[in-house]
Amino acid sequence: MEVQLHQLKYFVAVAEVRHFTQAADLVAITQPSLSKQIHALEADLGAPLFERVRGNITLTAAGEVLLPLARRILADVDTATREVQELVGLRRGRVRLGATPSLATALAPPVLRRFRDAHPTVDLQVEEGGSQDLVRHLLRGDLDLALIIMPAQGADPALRAEPILRESLVVASVDELPAARPTGRLRVTDLRDQPLVMFREGYDLRDVTLQACREAGFEPSFAVDGGEMDAVLSFVEAGLGVALVPGIVVVRRPGIRVTPLAPPGVQRTIAVARRREAVPTHAGRELRRILLDYVRAATETDALPPGVEPLG
């Protein structure tokens, strides 16, 4: 059995668009040639990869197993190609960074500025998303590095995640909340009767908020359910409810009142992560180095964003 890289490329294209003709256009070959290669791949593997029923294309069980592996192989080949090109003098490269919305706003810009100043010819690609989404992209080989929030149970064992910062959450609202008046702080239990603006599924802030409320003995009520970061902050500004957010995202939102939580509060651990099996590219290693240097320098000069403290 000899599975060819181009066959995996064609397979992934069909799996993503679920259409043979459109997939052929994506990979710049004719539709009959693509179909022939897919059939050859299925013959080599000994199992059909697609179900073809009345024009609908779906993955078989074998196709579902092959898809993440094929994506990973193609990503690793792409990385290897770029590494060799750098070594023989192309000196261009690419680095793909993922970051949660709060970190993409507060931490990534100064780090990327330093990287760009030092390496102006390297392509920078940034993807913003919830930690769960970013982890999936890391495991698929679509990102080189990601700034993620460590889950309570620890990072996926397929990742190498290095904790670098701890971030405190605050209560965002438009009005002063009565329970905060005596101390200027709130307890999580004070949110029992407050309608919450809740992040969509896939945001770690959703999981952190729900866990904090449940540990305090209640199920929260939602004013709005399913927003992205900007939408959640806008809903809070509109007076629809309150939200637990990182303090760094409300620094430039004068319409939002920030109330800290009483100790122990609610905190998140920020980590820089990469896929454990992947060999880091030169550009990826350099971005990680610049990130850690920035954190060390910001710690020494007290320049970290509000509510963020270094680890280690």
N, C-alpha and C positions, 0 to 999 in steps of 0.2 A: 504494500500500500504506500503510495507516494502522494500525499496531500500537498498541493502547490499553494504558495502564498496568494497568487492571483485568484485561485478558487475561493479561498477564505474571504478575500476582498469582495468578490462577486456575491458570495453568500451573505455577508454582512449588509451589503447594499440592498439585496432583496428583502432581508429581514427587517430593515429599517423603513423601507417605503412600501413593502407588501405589494409590489407590482413589478413584474419582470421587465416590461418595456421601460418604465421610469428608471428602474435600477440600471438597465443597459445604458440609458442616456447618462446617468451619473458617472459610470465607469468608462464611458466613451468606447463601447463596443456594440455590435449589433445584438438584437434580442435573441436570434437563433444561436449565436455564439455563446451568449451568457447561459442560455438554457442548456446547451450542450455541456458546458463546464460544470454547471450545478448537477446535472445527471451523472457526470463522471465522478464528482465529489461524493455523491450519494452512493455510487457503486463502490468506490474505494472504502467508504466508511461502513458499508453494509446496512444502511438504514436510510429511509426517506427523511428529508429535512423539512419539507413543506407539504401541507395539505392543500390541494387545489380543488375547491368545490364551487362551481358556478361563478368563477371569476374571483372568488375570495381566496387570498393567500394567508395561511396561518402556519405557525411553526409546529412541527411535531414535537414529541417529548425529546427525541434526539436533537432536533434543532434548538430547543430551549437549552439543552446542556451545552451544545457547541457554541452558541452565540457569545456568551461572556468570555469563553476561552479564545475564540477567534479574534474578538476585539482586543484582548490583552496581547495576543501574539503580534497583531498588526501594529499596535502601539509600541511594543518593544522593538520591532524591526525599524519603525520610524525613528525611535530614539537612537538606536545603534547607527543608523545611517547618518543622522545629524552629528553624532559624536565623532564618527570617522571623518566627516566633512570638516569639522572644526580642527581635527588633528592635522589634516593635510593642507590646511590653510584657508578654508572658506571663511572662518572667523565671523560667522554670523550667529547661528544658533537660535534657539527659541526657549522660552520658559513660560509655563502655564501655571498660574497661581489661582487658587480658589480661596474665597474668604466669605465669612458671614457678613450680612449687611452692616452691622455695627463696626466690625473690624475693617471692612472695605472702606468705610467712611473715615475712621479715626486712626487706624494703624497702618494700613497698606499705603496710603499716599506718600508719607515721608520716606518709607522704605523703598518704594518704587522709584521715587525721585533720586535717591542715592544710587540705586542700581542703574538707572538710566544715565546718570552723570558718569558713572564708571564704565559702562558698557553700552554706548549709544547705538551700536549696530545689532544688538540682540533684540529679537522680536519679543515683546511682552504681551501676553494674553491673560486676561483676568476674567474669572467667572464668579459672580456673586450668587449666594444661595444659602439655604439652611444647612446645618452641619450634616444631617442625614443625606441630603442630596449630594453634598461635596464628597462624602465618604464613598458613595456609589461611583462618582466620577473618578475618584482616585483608584478604586479597585478595578475599574474598567480601563485604566491607563489613559484617561482623557485629561488628567492633571498631573503635573510634576510635584507640586507642593500644595498644601491647603492649610489655612488658619481655621481651625475647627474648635468646637467646644467639646471637651471630654465628657462623655456620658458617665453617669454614676457607676455603672458596672465596668468601666474601663473601655479603652479603644478596641476596635476590631483587631483580633490577633494577626490579621493579614496586613496591618499597618504598623509602621514605626512612628509612634506619636510622642513628641517631646513637650511636656508641659512647660510653659514659659511665663504665663501671667495669670493672675486671679482677678476677676471682674465682679464688682458688686452690683446688684440690681436695685432699682429705686421704683417708687410708685409715681407714675405720671398721671396728672389730673389737671383740670382747668381751675378748680376751686380748692381752697384749703379744706382738708377733710377733718371733720370734728374730732375724730379719735386722736389726731396728731397734735392737738393744741397744747396739752400739758407738757409734753416732752419734745415736741418738734419731730418726733419719729412715730412710725406706725409698726404694729406687729402684724404678722401675716393674718392672725385671727381677726384683725380689724377689717379685713377685706370680705368677711363673710357676707355682709349685706350690701356690698358694692358691686354693681354690674361691671363685668370685666370686658374689655376689648381684647379678643383672643387671636393669636397668630394662627396661620393655617397649619394643617398637618405637614410634617416634615421640618418645621422649625423647632430647634431644641428649646427655644423660649416657651413654646407651648407645653412641652413635657416638663420643664423646670417649674413653670407656674402651677400646673396641675398637681405635680408631686408636692410642692410646698403647701398648697391648700389642703391636700388630703392628709399630709402629715400633721397639719394643724386641726384636723378633725371635721372638715366640711368639703362639700362639693361646690365649686364656684358657679355662679350664674353668669351667663354671657349676655352682654348687650349686643355685641357683634362678633361673629365667629368666622375666621378664615382670611384675615388680612396679611399682606406683606408688611415690612417694616414701615415704609412711608405711609401706607394706608392706615396702619394701626395708630401712628402718631397723629395723622389727620383726623381720625375718628375721635381720638382723645381731645384734640383741639376743638372739635365740634361739640364737645360736651356729652358724647354718647356713653362714656364710661371711663374707667381707669384701666391702666395696664402696668404690668411689671416689665421694665425695660432696662437695658444697661444705661448708666448715667451718661456715658459718652455720646449717646445719640440725641440727647435733648439739650446739649450745650447751646446750640444755635436755634432753639425753638422757644422764643420769649413768651409764646402763648401757653406754654405748658408749665405747670407748677411741679416741682420735684420734691418729694418727701422721702427721706431715707428710711430704711427699715431698722428697727431696734435689733441689737445683737441677739442671736448669731446672724440674723439677716438671711439673705439668699445670695449665694455666690456661684460663679461658674469658673471653670478652669480652661484657659485658652492654651491650645497646643499647636505646634507646627507638625504636620503629618505628611508622610509619603508612603507609597506602597512598599512593603518590606522586601518583596522579591525583585523590585525594579532597581537597576543600577542607576544612581543619580547622574544626570547630565552635568557637564561643566557649568552650564548656566544655572541649573537648579542648585548645585552646591554653592555657587557664588551668591545666589539670592538668599539662601538660608543663612550664610555667613553674614551678609549685610543686615538681615533681619535681626539676628542675635546681637550683632554689634550695636544696632540702633537701640534695642531694648536695654542693653547694658549702659549705653551713654545716656539714654533718657532717664534711667534709674538714678544715675550719679548726679544728674542736673535737675532732678525732680520735674521732669518734663513729660512724664507719662500722662495720658488722658485722665480726667477725674474718675475716681472709683476703680482705678486699675493699679495693681501692685505686682512687683516682680516675684517670681518663684525661683528659689535657689540663688 
